[in-house]
Amino acid sequence: MAKFRCKASGNIIEFTYEVDIKSTRRNKAYEEIISVEEVIETPAQDVKDATPAKKVGRPSTKVAAEASE
């Protein structure tokens, strides 16, 4: 894939087929945009650290009564 910018309007177009890319490179009305994609790696977090532990099941009647008050 290649991206090109129109010199007159500034619009950006993207081509995937090699025929289109070659013909647009020869066209003086467009300039190719060469971008370097940077991959930013984030450190992997442990699942246990990311989510707090919850009790499984229905809450007891004592907890439910306190929450409704």
N, C-alpha and C positions, 0 to 999 in steps of 0.2 A: 504494500500500500504506500501511496505517496500523496502528500498534500501540496497544493499549489495555491498561491494568492494572486488574484487579479490585480494588475498594477493600476488599472483605472478606477475600479470600484472598491477594492480591498476585500472582496468576498473570498472565502476560502473554500476550495473544493478538494475532494479526496477521490482518488482512483484506485481500483484494485487490479484491473486488467493491464498487462504489460504493454499492449498496443496503445491504450489511452495514455499511459505514463510517458511512453517514448514520444508520442506526437505532441503532448503538452509541453514536454521539455524543449522541443524545437520551436514552440510558439513563443514569440517575443512579448506577448501580452501577459504572460504568466511567469512567476518566479517560484521556484521550488522551496518549500519550507522543510528544512532539515532539522528535526528535533531529536534530542537525546532523551530517551525515556529513563528516568531515574527510578529505581526500585528502592523504596524505603522499607527496610525490614524493621518490624516492631518486635520487641522481645516477647516470646510466648509466655503467657501467664498460665499458671497452674489453675485448673478449673476449681479446685477446692478453695483457692485464695480469692477467686473472683466472685463466688456466690456464697452468701451466708447459709449456714445449715438451718433447715426448717424441720419441724416435727411433722411426721407423716400422719395423716388421719384427721378425724374430726376433733375439734377442741373440746376440752372438758367443759362441763356445765359451769364450773367456777370461773373459768376464763371468759366464757361467753356472757355471763352475767355482768362481769366487770366491764366488758367492752360495750355493753348496751347502756350503761349508766352514764 
